[in-house]
């Protein structure tokens, strides 16, 4: 499944969108999957693992990319993203261990907030792209 998240990221990157918009779109997709599970609880309980896995794998790619040595972001931003990634991984385990719809709220909120931040910082068409920045 991680391969699928990476593949989706790579395929979507080929489309002419900024990296920030791409990341925002993927985070919003993961949030929507989790929101659907939460809104349809308990009928959607069977979709929980798929939504959590997609979100976790997306965050694995995201956190790995952001915290890499070649990433130009300031160390404090890298650390904040790494900490959010750890929270996402831990919260996913908590939800899988003891499923409850309200436990998805923080994961949904994080994805939406990060996506909103990425969108608000997207370069305008006249600005040069910020390759590798998240």
LUMSE-926820 format. One record per atom (N, C-alpha, C, O): x, z, y; residue number from 1; atom name. Coordinates in steps of 0.001 Angstrom, whole numbers, plus 500000, padded with zeros to 6 digits. Example, Ala and Ser with C-alpha at 12.3 -4.5 7.8 and 13.67 -1.06 7.14 Angstrom:
<sites>
SITE       X       Z       Y    k   a
SITE  513190  507800  494310    1   N
SITE  512300  507800  495500    1  CA
SITE  513200  507800  496700    1   C
SITE  514236  508465  496681    1   O
SITE  512850  507080  497750    2   N
SITE  513670  507140  498940    2  CA
SITE  512900  507870  500030    2   C
SITE  513409  508039  501138    2   O
</sites>
This chain:
<sites>
SITE       X       Z       Y    k   a
SITE  500821  500000  498807    1   N
SITE  500000  500000  500000    1  CA
SITE  500866  500000  501258    1   C
SITE  500472  499429  502275    1   O
SITE  502051  500639  501201    2   N
SITE  502926  500618  502364    2  CA
SITE  503334  499185  502659    2   C
SITE  503451  498793  503820    2   O
SITE  503550  498411  501616    3   N
SITE  503893  497009  501792    3  CA
SITE  502782  496291  502554    3   C
SITE  503059  495442  503401    3   O
SITE  501524  496627  502257    4   N
SITE  500398  495992  502934    4  CA
SITE  500377  496349  504415    4   C
SITE  500112  495489  505255    4   O
SITE  500653  497595  504741    5   N
SITE  500678  498002  506154    5  CA
SITE  501818  497300  506879    5   C
SITE  501645  496829  508004    5   O
SITE  502987  497227  506239    6   N
SITE  504130  496549  506838    6  CA
SITE  503836  495066  506985    6   C
SITE  504162  494464  508008    6   O
SITE  503222  494476  505969    7   N
SITE  502895  493061  505997    7  CA
SITE  501872  492781  507105    7   C
SITE  502000  491795  507831    7   O
SITE  500871  493635  507233    8   N
SITE  499873  493455  508287    8  CA
SITE  500532  493543  509653    8   C
SITE  500209  492773  510558    8   O
SITE  501448  494477  509797    9   N
SITE  502177  494649  511050    9  CA
SITE  502975  493389  511348    9   C
SITE  502945  492895  512475    9   O
SITE  503683  492863  510365   10   N
SITE  504514  491677  510546   10  CA
SITE  503673  490443  510843   10   C
SITE  504016  489657  511727   10   O
SITE  502577  490268  510114   11   N
SITE  501732  489104  510330   11  CA
SITE  501089  489146  511709   11   C
SITE  501011  488128  512396   11   O
SITE  500640  490300  512101   12   N
SITE  500012  490427  513406   12  CA
SITE  501036  490244  514513   12   C
SITE  500694  489759  515592   12   O
SITE  502283  490619  514269   13   N
SITE  503337  490471  515267   13  CA
SITE  503616  489008  515568   13   C
SITE  504114  488687  516647   13   O
SITE  503306  488116  514638   14   N
SITE  503546  486697  514840   14  CA
SITE  502597  486114  515871   14   C
SITE  502891  485084  516478   14   O
SITE  501477  486758  516070   15   N
SITE  500516  486316  517076   15  CA
SITE  501086  486701  518442   15   C
SITE  501794  487701  518559   15   O
SITE  500786  485929  519449   16   N
SITE  501376  486168  520753   16  CA
SITE  500695  487334  521474   16   C
SITE  499910  487133  522400   16   O
SITE  501003  488527  521044   17   N
SITE  500578  489747  521718   17  CA
SITE  501822  490588  521940   17   C
SITE  502830  490425  521251   17   O
SITE  501742  491468  522887   18   N
SITE  502891  492340  523133   18  CA
SITE  503017  493333  521980   18   C
SITE  502020  493665  521340   18   O
SITE  504219  493804  521713   19   N
SITE  504388  494805  520656   19  CA
SITE  503531  496050  520895   19   C
SITE  503008  496636  519948   19   O
SITE  503393  496443  522130   20   N
SITE  502574  497619  522441   20  CA
SITE  501109  497383  522096   20   C
SITE  500446  498263  521545   20   O
SITE  500604  496193  522422   21   N
SITE  499216  495887  522086   21  CA
SITE  499023  495815  520583   21   C
SITE  497997  496255  520066   21   O
SITE  499989  495272  519887   22   N
SITE  499923  495216  518432   22  CA
SITE  499864  496620  517842   22   C
SITE  499031  496904  516982   22   O
SITE  500742  497485  518303   23   N
SITE  500750  498863  517808   23  CA
SITE  499435  499552  518123   23   C
SITE  498891  500272  517286   23   O
SITE  498919  499334  519334   24   N
SITE  497639  499928  519717   24  CA
SITE  496517  499430  518815   24   C
SITE  495675  500215  518378   24   O
SITE  496502  498121  518533   25   N
SITE  495468  497558  517664   25  CA
SITE  495515  498180  516270   25   C
SITE  494476  498523  515706   25   O
SITE  496713  498326  515716   26   N
SITE  496843  498888  514373   26  CA
SITE  496430  500362  514337   26   C
SITE  495803  500807  513376   26   O
SITE  496776  501114  515374   27   N
SITE  496366  502516  515442   27  CA
SITE  494843  502619  515568   27   C
SITE  494222  503495  514967   27   O
SITE  494253  501723  516349   28   N
SITE  492792  501732  516488   28  CA
SITE  492106  501324  515197   28   C
SITE  491032  501837  514879   28   O
SITE  492708  500410  514451   29   N
SITE  492146  500039  513152   29  CA
SITE  492152  501244  512218   29   C
SITE  491158  501516  511545   29   O
SITE  493262  501961  512177   30   N
SITE  493353  503152  511324   30  CA
SITE  492343  504206  511772   30   C
SITE  491699  504843  510939   30   O
SITE  492204  504391  513086   31   N
SITE  491230  505358  513609   31  CA
SITE  489815  504950  513218   31   C
SITE  489000  505801  512863   31   O
SITE  489519  503659  513281   32   N
SITE  488187  503176  512924   32  CA
SITE  487893  503412  511439   32   C
SITE  486779  503786  511073   32   O
SITE  488885  503194  510600   33   N
SITE  488701  503444  509165   33  CA
SITE  488389  504919  508914   33   C
SITE  487488  505250  508143   33   O
SITE  489142  505797  509572   34   N
SITE  488925  507238  509414   34  CA
SITE  487568  507647  509999   34   C
SITE  486863  508480  509430   34   O
SITE  487215  507051  511140   35   N
SITE  485929  507361  511783   35  CA
SITE  484766  506946  510893   35   C
SITE  483771  507665  510801   35   O
SITE  484879  505804  510244   36   N
SITE  483830  505337  509335   36  CA
SITE  483629  506324  508188   36   C
SITE  482500  506632  507807   36   O
SITE  484733  506809  507652   37   N
SITE  484647  507808  506577   37  CA
SITE  483965  509071  507099   37   C
SITE  483071  509619  506454   37   O
SITE  484397  509521  508268   38   N
SITE  483826  510747  508836   38  CA
SITE  482334  510587  509134   38   C
SITE  481544  511482  508834   38   O
SITE  481951  509463  509716   39   N
SITE  480552  509239  510099   39  CA
SITE  479626  509078  508895   39   C
SITE  478435  509377  508977   39   O
SITE  480175  508606  507783   40   N
SITE  479348  508335  506600   40  CA
SITE  479476  509410  505528   40   C
SITE  479033  509213  504396   40   O
SITE  480075  510543  505875   41   N
SITE  480299  511624  504913   41  CA
SITE  478972  512128  504399   41   C
SITE  478060  512238  505218   41   O
SITE  478767  512436  503180   42   N
SITE  479677  512422  502036   42  CA
SITE  479693  511097  501282   42   C
SITE  480459  510933  500333   42   O
SITE  478848  510145  501701   43   N
SITE  478766  508871  500982   43  CA
SITE  480088  508103  500999   43   C
SITE  480358  507315  500092   43   O
SITE  480901  508324  502011   44   N
SITE  482153  507577  502158   44  CA
SITE  483347  508297  501546   44   C
SITE  484484  507849  501693   44   O
SITE  483102  509386  500875   45   N
SITE  484201  510192  500316   45  CA
SITE  485143  509336  499459   45   C
SITE  486346  509592  499404   45   O
SITE  484594  508332  498801   46   N
SITE  485411  507451  497971   46  CA
SITE  486376  506596  498780   46   C
SITE  487391  506142  498251   46   O
SITE  486074  506371  500056   47   N
SITE  486946  505580  500934   47  CA
SITE  488000  506433  501630   47   C
SITE  488870  505902  502320   47   O
SITE  487929  507731  501456   48   N
SITE  488837  508650  502148   48  CA
SITE  490298  508364  501826   48   C
SITE  491117  508232  502736   48   O
SITE  490632  508266  500548   49   N
SITE  492038  508064  500192   49  CA
SITE  492597  506767  500749   49   C
SITE  493745  506732  501195   49   O
SITE  491816  505709  500733   50   N
SITE  492276  504441  501290   50  CA
SITE  492547  504532  502784   50   C
SITE  493554  504020  503273   50   O
SITE  491643  505186  503505   51   N
SITE  491815  505330  504953   51  CA
SITE  493022  506215  505276   51   C
SITE  493798  505904  506179   51   O
SITE  493176  507306  504543   52   N
SITE  494320  508189  504766   52  CA
SITE  495639  507491  504413   52   C
SITE  496639  507644  505115   52   O
SITE  495627  506738  503335   53   N
SITE  496840  506033  502925   53  CA
SITE  497234  504984  503953   53   C
SITE  498407  504880  504313   53   O
SITE  496276  504210  504427   54   N
SITE  496572  503207  505456   54  CA
SITE  497162  503881  506693   54   C
SITE  498177  503435  507228   54   O
SITE  496525  504948  507138   55   N
SITE  496990  505657  508323   55  CA
SITE  498389  506228  508120   55   C
SITE  499244  506113  508998   55   O
SITE  498619  506834  506979   56   N
SITE  499928  507439  506697   56  CA
SITE  501019  506373  506633   56   C
SITE  502118  506572  507151   56   O
SITE  500718  505263  506010   57   N
SITE  501726  504191  505910   57  CA
SITE  501983  503541  507257   57   C
SITE  503119  503177  507562   57   O
SITE  500966  503394  508048   58   N
SITE  501154  502882  509399   58  CA
SITE  502061  503823  510188   58   C
SITE  502981  503376  510873   58   O
SITE  501799  505124  510092   59   N
SITE  502624  506098  510795   59  CA
SITE  504056  506141  510246   59   C
SITE  504992  506434  510990   59   O
SITE  504228  505856  508973   60   N
SITE  505575  505793  508410   60  CA
SITE  506353  504656  509067   60   C
SITE  507497  504839  509484   60   O
SITE  505735  503490  509158   61   N
SITE  506387  502344  509803   61  CA
SITE  506613  502645  511281   61   C
SITE  507691  502386  511817   61   O
SITE  505609  503185  511924   62   N
SITE  505666  503482  513350   62  CA
SITE  506774  504495  513659   62   C
SITE  507600  504265  514542   62   O
SITE  506785  505598  512941   63   N
SITE  507774  506655  513195   63  CA
SITE  509184  506187  512854   63   C
SITE  510134  506519  513564   63   O
SITE  509328  505431  511793   64   N
SITE  510645  504927  511408   64  CA
SITE  511185  503977  512470   64   C
SITE  512361  504041  512826   64   O
SITE  510336  503108  512966   65   N
SITE  510734  502153  513999   65  CA
SITE  511109  502858  515302   65   C
SITE  512128  502551  515920   65   O
SITE  510275  503795  515699   66   N
SITE  510488  504478  516979   66  CA
SITE  511738  505359  516965   66   C
SITE  512445  505460  517968   66   O
SITE  512001  505984  515843   67   N
SITE  513109  506940  515805   67  CA
SITE  514435  506310  515384   67   C
SITE  515441  507012  515288   67   O
SITE  514455  505015  515135   68   N
SITE  515694  504351  514748   68  CA
SITE  516734  504379  515859   68   C
SITE  516399  504446  517042   68   O
SITE  517990  504327  515463   69   N
SITE  519089  504380  516425   69  CA
SITE  519035  503255  517451   69   C
SITE  519437  503449  518598   69   O
SITE  518554  502103  517063   70   N
SITE  518513  500963  517969   70  CA
SITE  517350  500971  518931   70   C
SITE  517277  500107  519805   70   O
SITE  516437  501917  518801   71   N
SITE  515277  501957  519681   71  CA
SITE  515688  502492  521051   71   C
SITE  516328  503540  521136   71   O
SITE  515327  501784  522124   72   N
SITE  515762  502176  523466   72  CA
SITE  514970  503317  524113   72   C
SITE  515283  503728  525230   72   O
SITE  513960  503826  523429   73   N
SITE  513173  504914  524024   73  CA
SITE  514022  506162  524214   73   C
SITE  514972  506390  523465   73   O
SITE  513686  506964  525204   74   N
SITE  514404  508227  525393   74  CA
SITE  514254  509132  524172   74   C
SITE  513242  509087  523472   74   O
SITE  515261  509942  523930   75   N
SITE  515247  510833  522768   75  CA
SITE  514025  511746  522749   75   C
SITE  513489  512040  521680   75   O
SITE  513585  512195  523916   76   N
SITE  512418  513096  523955   76  CA
SITE  511163  512377  523460   76   C
SITE  510339  512986  522776   76   O
SITE  511006  511109  523788   77   N
SITE  509850  510347  523320   77  CA
SITE  509964  510132  521813   77   C
SITE  508982  510274  521084   77   O
SITE  511155  509792  521354   78   N
SITE  511372  509620  519913   78  CA
SITE  511011  510900  519163   78   C
SITE  510359  510850  518120   78   O
SITE  511429  512026  519687   79   N
SITE  511147  513308  519036   79  CA
SITE  509652  513602  519019   79   C
SITE  509123  514096  518023   79   O
SITE  508968  513297  520125   80   N
SITE  507518  513523  520183   80  CA
SITE  506784  512669  519158   80   C
SITE  505865  513146  518492   80   O
SITE  507187  511409  519030   81   N
SITE  506551  510529  518050   81  CA
SITE  506847  511021  516639   81   C
SITE  505966  511013  515779   81   O
SITE  508086  511449  516396   82   N
SITE  508445  511984  515075   82  CA
SITE  507607  513218  514755   82   C
SITE  507142  513375  513626   82   O
SITE  507410  514089  515731   83   N
SITE  506595  515288  515518   83  CA
SITE  505134  514923  515233   83   C
SITE  504498  515528  514370   83   O
SITE  504609  513938  515955   84   N
SITE  503242  513487  515678   84  CA
SITE  503152  512903  514276   84   C
SITE  502178  513140  513561   84   O
SITE  504163  512143  513886   85   N
SITE  504190  511582  512534   85  CA
SITE  504160  512673  511484   85   C
SITE  503423  512571  510503   85   O
SITE  504952  513714  511677   86   N
SITE  504952  514837  510732   86  CA
SITE  503585  515508  510673   86   C
SITE  503108  515874  509599   86   O
SITE  502961  515666  511837   87   N
SITE  501625  516253  511857   87  CA
SITE  500647  515375  511071   87   C
SITE  499854  515879  510275   87   O
SITE  500708  514065  511300   88   N
SITE  499820  513135  510600   88  CA
SITE  500019  513250  509087   88   C
SITE  499048  513306  508333   88   O
SITE  501271  513285  508650   89   N
SITE  501552  513394  507212   89  CA
SITE  501014  514710  506653   89   C
SITE  500373  514724  505603   89   O
SITE  501272  515802  507347   90   N
SITE  500802  517114  506887   90  CA
SITE  499285  517220  506896   90   C
SITE  498694  517752  505955   90   O
SITE  498651  516722  507947   91   N
SITE  497188  516780  508033   91  CA
SITE  496553  515922  506947   91   C
SITE  495505  516278  506409   91   O
SITE  497169  514814  506627   92   N
SITE  496656  513968  505541   92  CA
SITE  496650  514728  504224   92   C
SITE  495707  514613  503442   92   O
SITE  497697  515500  503979   93   N
SITE  497782  516311  502753   93  CA
SITE  496700  517382  502756   93   C
SITE  496057  517634  501737   93   O
SITE  496505  518010  503916   94   N
SITE  495472  519040  504042   94  CA
SITE  494097  518451  503720   94   C
SITE  493312  519059  502992   94   O
SITE  493812  517272  504263   95   N
SITE  492509  516636  504041   95  CA
SITE  492348  516232  502577   95   C
SITE  491269  516388  502004   95   O
SITE  493409  515717  501976   96   N
SITE  493304  515315  500567   96  CA
SITE  493133  516519  499653   96   C
SITE  492430  516443  498645   96   O
SITE  493767  517621  500000   97   N
SITE  493679  518833  499182   97  CA
SITE  492291  519461  499251   97   C
SITE  491764  519939  498246   97   O
SITE  491705  519454  500446   98   N
SITE  490400  520076  500653   98  CA
SITE  489586  519183  501601   98   C
SITE  489481  519480  502791   98   O
SITE  489015  518103  501083   99   N
SITE  488327  517130  501936   99  CA
SITE  487160  517733  502718   99   C
SITE  486319  518452  502178   99   O
SITE  487148  517412  504005  100   N
SITE  486056  517799  504893  100  CA
SITE  486090  516852  506088  100   C
SITE  487165  516578  506622  100   O
SITE  484938  516350  506517  101   N
SITE  484926  515344  507578  101  CA
SITE  485525  515826  508898  101   C
SITE  486153  515046  509614  101   O
SITE  485337  517086  509220  102   N
SITE  485864  517592  510498  102  CA
SITE  487396  517609  510538  102   C
SITE  487985  517641  511618  102   O
SITE  488028  517589  509391  103   N
SITE  489492  517583  509336  103  CA
SITE  490078  516219  509713  103   C
SITE  491288  516095  509901  103   O
SITE  489236  515210  509823  104   N
SITE  489701  513882  510222  104  CA
SITE  489769  513725  511738  104   C
SITE  490418  512806  512238  104   O
SITE  489107  514609  512464  105   N
SITE  489001  514481  513915  105  CA
SITE  490363  514406  514595  105   C
SITE  490564  513564  515469  105   O
SITE  491292  515258  514216  106   N
SITE  492605  515248  514874  106  CA
SITE  493356  513946  514605  106   C
SITE  494022  513424  515500  106   O
SITE  493259  513420  513399  107   N
SITE  493932  512161  513076  107  CA
SITE  493331  511002  513885  107   C
SITE  494057  510152  514400  107   O
SITE  492019  510981  513987  108   N
SITE  491335  509946  514764  108  CA
SITE  491736  510045  516230  108   C
SITE  492042  509035  516864  108   O
SITE  491735  511251  516764  109   N
SITE  492071  511461  518175  109  CA
SITE  493508  511065  518492  109   C
SITE  493768  510424  519510  109   O
SITE  494429  511441  517631  110   N
SITE  495838  511086  517855  110  CA
SITE  495992  509573  517919  110   C
SITE  496622  509048  518838  110   O
SITE  495421  508876  516953  111   N
SITE  495548  507417  516946  111  CA
SITE  494949  506797  518201  111   C
SITE  495540  505896  518796  111   O
SITE  493785  507276  518601  112   N
SITE  493133  506716  519797  112  CA
SITE  493917  507029  521067  112   C
SITE  494049  506173  521943  112   O
SITE  494429  508231  521169  113   N
SITE  495185  508611  522365  113  CA
SITE  496497  507839  522479  113   C
SITE  496860  507384  523564  113   O
SITE  497203  507692  521371  114   N
SITE  498454  506935  521390  114  CA
SITE  498154  505470  521713  114   C
SITE  498880  504847  522488  114   O
SITE  497101  504921  521129  115   N
SITE  496716  503531  521409  115  CA
SITE  496380  503352  522889  115   C
SITE  496781  502361  523500  115   O
SITE  495660  504289  523459  116   N
SITE  495316  504206  524887  116  CA
SITE  496580  504254  525740  116   C
SITE  496699  503518  526720  116   O
SITE  497518  505112  525373  117   N
SITE  498775  505190  526107  117  CA
SITE  499574  503900  526001  117   C
SITE  500160  503445  526983  117   O
SITE  499598  503316  524826  118   N
SITE  500309  502048  524641  118  CA
SITE  499664  500942  525464  118   C
SITE  500359  500119  526059  118   O
SITE  498356  500922  525497  119   N
SITE  497646  499889  526262  119  CA
SITE  497887  500056  527761  119   C
SITE  498028  499068  528480  119   O
SITE  497933  501286  528226  120   N
SITE  498113  501510  529667  120  CA
SITE  499524  501158  530117  120   C
SITE  499762  500942  531305  120   O
SITE  500462  501099  529171  121   N
SITE  501855  500784  529498  121  CA
SITE  502241  499367  529099  121   C
SITE  503412  499000  529199  121   O
SITE  501274  498556  528645  122   N
SITE  501595  497192  528230  122  CA
SITE  502120  496410  529418  122   C
SITE  501577  496506  530518  122   O
SITE  503177  495634  529199  123   N
SITE  503696  494829  530291  123  CA
SITE  502681  493772  530702  123   C
SITE  501953  493235  529867  123   O
SITE  502644  493485  531981  124   N
SITE  501793  492422  532492  124  CA
SITE  502463  491093  532175  124   C
SITE  503659  491076  531883  124   O
SITE  501738  489981  532221  125   N
SITE  502312  488685  531856  125  CA
SITE  503602  488351  532596  125   C
SITE  504457  487666  532034  125   O
SITE  503773  488803  533824  126   N
SITE  504997  488500  534574  126  CA
SITE  506158  489383  534157  126   C
SITE  507307  489073  534471  126   O
SITE  505885  490484  533452  127   N
SITE  506940  491400  533036  127  CA
SITE  507590  490897  531762  127   C
SITE  506915  490297  530926  127   O
SITE  508902  491132  531592  128   N
SITE  509543  490748  530335  128  CA
SITE  509081  491672  529217  128   C
SITE  508830  492854  529456  128   O
SITE  508964  491144  527990  129   N
SITE  508542  491999  526869  129  CA
SITE  509560  493074  526571  129   C
SITE  510756  492886  526793  129   O
SITE  509089  494198  526071  130   N
SITE  509928  495342  525717  130  CA
SITE  510096  495376  524209  130   C
SITE  509571  496281  523560  130   O
SITE  510802  494430  523639  131   N
SITE  510950  494344  522195  131  CA
SITE  511547  495628  521628  131   C
SITE  512514  496172  522162  131   O
SITE  510957  496095  520546  132   N
SITE  511453  497290  519874  132  CA
SITE  510961  498572  520494  132   C
SITE  511154  499639  519912  132   O
SITE  510344  498513  521634  133   N
SITE  509803  499728  522253  133  CA
SITE  508418  499957  521690  133   C
SITE  507685  499008  521411  133   O
SITE  508063  501211  521526  134   N
SITE  506740  501513  520998  134  CA
SITE  505935  502255  522015  134   C
SITE  504782  502602  521756  134   O
</sites>
